[in-house]
Amino acid sequence: MQGFCLGDVFTETGHAERAALVSSRRTWTYSQLRDDIATRAGWIASLGLKRGDTVGIDQSDSQEALLLALALTWLGCRWFRKTNETYASQTLFYSHILSDRAASEPPQGRHLQLGPMPRAIATPIYRPAHRFAGNEIVLFGESSGSTGTPKILPMTAAQLDRRADPRLLLDDSAVPRVTSAFNPLHIVSFYNFLRVLRRGGTYALGIRSPGVTHMLLAPGMIERIIEDGVVSQQARIRSCWIGGGPLYPPSARLLLSYFEKVIYTYGSQEAGNAAYRTISTENDVGEAGDVGQVAEGVELRIVDGNDRIVPPGSEGEICYRTASVISGYIGDSERGNSQFAGGFFFPGDIGRLDGDGRLTVTGRVTEQLNIGGIKISAARIDEAVTSVEGVGDASSTTIVADAGVERLVVGYHVAGSAPADPGAAIRDRLMAEFGTIGKTAIIFALPLVPRNENGKLDRRKLAEL
């Protein structure tokens, strides 16, 4: 079974003196980064950590967090990024928590306070990189929580090695300089980092890093990077990889004025990329639900309620499998891991697959709003609202109002360049498309539409608001 060794990443490209990692404070060449990681691994080992330990990383400095994760991987430790969900979980064993600040004891194991590595170590210990067997767990990620409470997902060496394939960059750039708007220890950021290094490129910490050729984003991040001046229409970036939610046509057109090309991907942390489409011109924008051609090596099916494959063009639940799909969540009792069946992962999306292998996502299994006995996809409502001029982002849900009546709730964010508040126009659009449902809807502006860390809409938080 195929394994993984971080040391191989630095020998595959043969670019010892090329920039591998850059931050606002420093640039590492491939050889410098390799030596830094190996030295950190020796230093961590001197503190008592050893191969096979599970380590939670609680580090607010993105540069230190990434270097620590790499050093732990080099040493042969399994790591995860500490979040409220992972820290509170009783299902994941905590051997250690490495932290840059005080924290309470984890539910299991011991707590080890750790600051930045000393600048000068009296006796540097250069350790060889550990080679993980194919079925060994390298790291733990966290699901988006869009189908319930976020869950812990293990990634084995074989799965990480396949995710880190440089061909999955889906671009013809010889030497990419990539940055991610996600946390550097987010599972997607981490394996994209490995892809970039295996391609001989440079990974830039910090979304404002100069000279970036590729940027990793979620749809919910578009407004922020534009309003904050992160990207410029005068200096268009080569391409943007975007996923984690529907890309509505107005947002796609907006991205084209800042990027030469937009690669819109559909997939999950649990199983990897399933489909993608490239948007290079206005003619490529298409509909929000059109997520493009099923990727090479992906087996994707549309099934009915009895898991039977439906005819091409018919709507049903999406499931798919890849060579890197995980086997299940850690300690998951919800549905008995039924999101995984026969090697297939069920991401909770509804869609249709045309005869030519093109996939369209039409909604979420859990996001079919039932208002007065009428079922409507929340995605349809969101798309109608975002099509109104002046709307930058939107989300919809339902609440039970007075007398037990269910009402549609719509929260929207006004685009920075909007000439006026589009609230009245939103109601007109909803009434035109959905009749009485739109007339009685509760519609309000938000400084920011609630989304989770992965950029997906948080409809439960919208209902609370």
N, C-alpha and C positions, 0 to 999 in steps of 0.2 A: 504494500500500500504506500502511495506517495506521501512523503513527509514534508517538513519545512525546516530550513536553517537560515536564520537572518544573515549569517556570514556569506551565504551564496549570493545574496542581493548585491553585495559590494564587489563580487568577483565576476558576475555575469556580464556587466557592461564594459569593464576594462577602461573606465574613465576616472582614474585615480585622482587627477587634479582638477576635474570639472566640479563646479558648484553642485552640491547635492541638496543642501538645506540652507535656507536663508531666513533670518529674522531681522527685526529692527536693531538688534544688538550685535549680530555676528553672522558670518557666512562660513559654512563648513564645506570643504571639498569632500569627495567620496572617501579618500584615505583618512582625513581628519575626523570625519563622522564615525567611521569604523573604529578608529583608535579611541575616540571619546566614549563610544558605547561600550567597548570592551573594558575600558578602565572603570567606568561607572559600574559595570557588572561585577568587577572584582571588589570594588568598594562596598557594594550592597551585600556581596557574599561575606565580607569581613564583619558585617553587622549581624550575621547569623541567619540570613535568608539562604535558601538552598533550592536546587532544582526540584520542581514539583509543588512548591508552595503556591498557594493562591493569595494574591496580593490586591488589595483595593487601593487605588490611587486617588488621593484627595489633594489635588494640587491646583491652585488657582492660576499659576503662571503657565501659559500654554507651552512655552518653550521647554520649561523644566518637566512638564507633564509628558510631553512627547519623548524627550530624552530618557526619562525614567521608564516609560513603557517599553522603549527599544532595549534598554539595558536589562529589564526583567525578562524580555523575550530572549535576549542573548544568553542570559543565565539559565534559562529553562523554566522560569516561573510562569504561572498562569496569572493573568491580570484582568482587572475590570476597572472601569471608571466609577468612582463612588458617586451615587446620586441618592436622593431620598428613597427611591424604590429599592435599589440594591442594598443600601445600608440597613433598611428595615426588614429585608427579606430573611426568613428563617430557613429558606430552602437552599441557599448557597453558602457553602462553608467558608468562613473567613479565617485564614491562617494569620494574616497580618493586615493592618491598615497603615499605609505610609501616608503621612499627612504633613502639610506645611503650617498647620495651625492646630490649636487644641481641639479635641473632640472627645465625646463620651466613648466609653468602651463599646466595641461592636458586640452583637449578640453572641458571637462565638469567637474563640481565639484570643489573641492578645493585640494590644495597640502599641505600635512603635512610632514614636515621634521622629520625623526626619525632615531636616532642612535641605537646602541646596548642597550639592556635593562640594567639599572644600576645593578651593582653586588649586591648591598645591597639596598633593597627597605624599606623605613621607616616603612610602614605598609603593608606587603604583603596581597593581596586580593586573596584568593583561590576561584575561581568560579566553579560551577558545569558545566559539559560539556553539550552543547546544543544538543538536539535531533532533527535532521532535519526530517521533514515529507518526505515521499517518493518522492514527486514531487518537493521538494525544490531544487534549484540549490546550490551546494556546491562549485564548482570551475569551471573555464573556462579554457579550453585547446586551443591549436592552431593546425590546420591541417598542414600537411607536406608541402602543396603547390605544390604537384607533379601533380595536375590536374589544376593548375592555381595559382592565388594569395592565400597565406595562409588565412584561414578563422577561425573565433572564434567559438569554439564548447562548449556548456554548458553540464555539467555533473550533473545529479540530484543525490540525496541521494540514491535512489534505484539502480541507475546504478553504482554508486561508490561502494556500498555495494556488488553488484554482482561481480564487477571487483576485489574486494579485497578478494575474496574467496581463502583461503589458498590452496585448492585442485588444483587451477590453477597454482601452482608452478611446476606442471608436473614432480615431482621428489620425490624419496622415502626417502630423507634425513630427519632424525628426528629433527635435530636442525641446520638449514642452517645458514651460515654467508654470506650474499649477498652484493655485491657492484654493482653500475651501472656506466657505462661510460657516461650516459646521465646527463644532468642537474638534480639535485635532485627535482626540481619543474616541470620537464617534466612530463606530465600526466602519462606516462608509468612508470617512476621511482616512482612516488608518490603512485600509487595503488600497485606496487610491494612492496614498503615499508610497506604498510598496510598488505599485504599478509604475509610478513615475520614475522611481529609482531603477527599476528593472529596464526601463526604456532609456536610461542614461540622461534623464532630465533633471530638473530642479524643482523642489517643493518649497513653496514660500509660506511661512507662517505669518498670518496677518493679511486681511482682505485688501488692505491698502498697499501691499507690497508693489514696488515699481517693476515694470517690465513683464508683468503677468501675461501669459498667452492663453490660459484656460482658467475658468472659474467654476467651482462646484457650488450649486445653489439649490434652494427649494423655492417654489412659486411664491410662498409667503414672504420671502426675503427681498423680492424685486423692488418694491416701493422703498424699502429702507436703504438699499445700496445706492439708489438713484437720488433720494432726498438727501442722503449724507455726502453726496458727491464722490462716492467710491469709484464710479465709472464715468467716463466722459464720451460724449458723442463725437468729439474732435479726435479722440484717440481710441478708436474701436478695438476691442480685444478680439483675438482670433476666434475663440469659441467659448460657449457656456454649456456646461452639462447641468441639466435641471431635472429634478424628479421629486417625488414625495407628495404629489398632489396634482390636481388638474391644472393644466396651463391654458387659461382662457385666451381666446383670440386677441383681445386688446393688450394683454400682457405679452403675448408672443410678438406682436407688432412693435411694442415698446422695446423689447429686448433686441430686436433687429437693428434698432438705431444705435445700440451700444456694443453689439457683438456682430462679427461677420457671419457667424453661424451659431445656431442654437441646436444642441443635441438633447432632445426631450426623451427621457428614459422612463420606463415603467417597470417596477419590480418591488422587491422587499429586502429587508435585512436578513430575513430567514432563508431566502432562496436565491438572492442575487437578481440581476437584471433579466427581465423576461422579454421586453420589446422596446423598440426605440424608433424615432423618426428624426430626420435632419431637416431643420428649417433654415433655409438660406435666402429665400425671397418671399415676398408677399403671397405668392401663389402656393407656398408650402404651409401657410398658417393653419388652414383646415379648421376642424371643430375641436373643442376642448377634449372630448372623449376619445378622439382618434390618437392612439398612442403608437401607431405605426406597425412595422413588420415584426413578427416574432423573431427573436434573436437566434443566431445559429447555436445548435446544441441544446435548445430549450424544447421540451415537450409540453405543450399547452393545450388544455381542453376546456370546453364549456359544457357544464353538466347540469342536469335538472335536479330536483329535490331527492332523487334516488340514485344520484351519482352516475346517471346514464348520459352518454355524450349526445348532445342535441345536434340537429342538422346545421350545416354552415349558414350563417346569417341569423340564426335563432338566438334569443337571449337566454342566459342562464348564469350560473355561478362559475367564476374563473378559478381554475386550479392549474398548477404547473410544477414541473420538476426540472432540476438542473444537476450538474455534477457536484455542485457545492451546497445543495439544500441541507439544512441542519436536520437532525433526527427528531428534535422535539425540544420543548422548553424545560428548564431545570425545575423539577418538583411541581410541574403543572398538573393540577387536578381538574382545572376548569375544562369541561367537555372531554376530559380524559385524553388530552393531546389530540383531539379529533380534527384540529386544523392540519394535521399531518396524517395522511392515509395512503398506503401503498407507494410511499416515496414522493407523493405529491403534497404540495403546500397549498392551503386554501386561504388566500389573503383577505377574504371577505368582500370581494368586489363582484359586481354583476356586469356582464358585458356580452359581446358577440364576436365571433371569429369568422371573417369572410373566407370564401373558398381559396383566395390567393394568399392566405396567411396573415391578413391584416387585422389587428385587434382594436376594438372600440370598447372603452369602459363607459358604462351607462349609469353607474351608481354604486352604492354600498349596500350590502345585505342588511346592515343595521341602520341605514339612513333612509329608509322608506318612510317618510312622514305620513301619518294617518290623521287627517284633519276632517272631522265630521264625516267619517266613513270614506273619504276620498284619499287614495294613496298617491303621493307624489314624491319623486326622488328629490332629496335635498340638493343634489348636484344640479338638477334642472333649475331650481329656484336660484341657486348661487350664480349660475351662468346668466340667467335673465337679469339679475341685479348688476353683475359686473359689466354687462353690455350697455348699461346706461352711462352716458357721457359724464365724466367727473368722478366715477367710482373707481377707486384703486384696488379695493379688496372687499369681500363680503362673506358672510356666513349666515346660515339659517337653521332654525330648529323649531320645536313647539313647546309650549307650556300649557298647563291646565289653569285657565283663568277662573273668574267668578262663575258660580253655578256649575262648575265642572266642565265648562266648555273649553275645548282645545283651540288654541290660536297660534297662528304662524308668527314667529319672531325672526326679524331680519336685522342684523347689525352690519353696518358698512363703514368703510374708511374712505374719506374724501382724498382723491389724488391731489398731490401738491400743486398742480397747475390748474385745478378746477376753478372756473370763474365764479361759481355759486354752489350752494349746497344742493345736491341732487335729490334730496329726500322726496319731494313731490313727484319728480319724474320717476323715481323708483316705484312709488305706489301706483302711478299710472301704468307702468310696464307690468307690474304684478296683476293688476285688475284686467289688463288686456289679455294676459296669458292664462290666468288662473281664476278669474271672476271674483266671487264673493270672498274667497280665501285671501286674495290680495287686498280687498277692501277693508277687511277686519284685522289685517296684519299689524303687529306692533313693530314699527320701523324706527331705528335710532342710529345716530352717528357714534362712532367709537374712535378714540385716538389710535387704537390698534386693534385689529380683529384678533381674537384669541386663537393662538396656534400652539401646538406642542413643540418640543425641541427639534423635531424632524420636519417642521414646517407644515404639518397636517392640521386641519381645522379642529379646534377643540369645542365641539358643539355643547358639551356639558357645561363648560365654563360660560359659554354664551347664554345658556338658559339661566345660570345663576345671576348673571349680570342683569 
